[in-house]
């Protein structure tokens, strides 16, 4: 098992990557047209995976905090 510092570094890196993907997704240009368009997420799968990873790492960090009390 990794130590708290390594887990925290991994969590920060995953959170930063997720925020970057969300920003890039939001800045994707939409075509200018009068027709109805369907917007498909460009980074959907990767963002879902990172969201899941961040949640898991956060739970581990919270458990480590609780055990230190």
C-alpha positions in Angstrom: 0.0 0.0 0.0 1.2 3.4 -0.9 1.8 6.0 1.8 -0.4 9.0 2.2 1.9 11.4 0.3 2.0 9.2 -2.7 -1.8 8.8 -2.7 -2.3 12.5 -2.3 0.1 13.2 -5.2 -1.9 10.7 -7.4 -5.2 12.3 -6.3 -3.9 15.8 -7.2 -2.6 14.6 -10.6 -5.9 12.9 -11.4 -8.0 15.9 -10.3 -5.8 18.2 -12.4 -6.2 16.0 -15.4 -9.9 15.8 -14.9 -10.2 19.5 -14.6 -8.2 20.0 -17.8 -10.4 17.6 -19.7 -13.5 19.3 -18.5 -12.1 22.7 -19.6 -11.1 21.3 -23.0 -14.6 19.7 -23.4 -16.3 23.0 -22.6 -14.2 24.9 -25.1 -14.8 22.5 -28.0 -16.3 24.5 -30.8 -19.9 23.8 -31.9 -20.8 24.0 -35.6 -22.9 27.0 -36.5 -26.0 25.7 -38.2 -29.8 26.0 -38.1 -30.1 22.2 -37.8 -30.4 20.3 -34.6 -27.0 19.0 -33.5 -26.2 16.3 -31.0 -23.2 17.1 -28.9 -21.1 14.0 -28.0 -18.6 14.2 -25.2 -15.1 14.1 -26.7 -13.5 12.9 -23.4 -16.4 11.2 -21.8 -14.9 7.8 -21.1 -11.6 9.2 -19.8 -13.5 11.8 -17.6 -15.7 9.0 -16.2 -12.6 6.9 -15.4 -10.8 9.8 -13.7 -13.9 10.7 -11.7 -14.1 7.2 -10.4 -10.4 7.2 -9.6 -10.6 10.5 -7.8 -13.6 9.2 -5.7 -11.7 6.1 -4.8 -8.5 8.0 -3.8 -10.6 10.5 -1.9 -12.2 7.7 0.1 -8.7 6.2 0.9 -7.4 9.6 2.0 -10.5 10.2 4.2 -10.0 6.7 5.8 -6.4 7.5 6.5 -7.3 10.8 8.1 -9.9 9.1 10.3 -7.4 6.4 11.4 -5.0 9.1 12.4 -7.5 10.7 14.8 
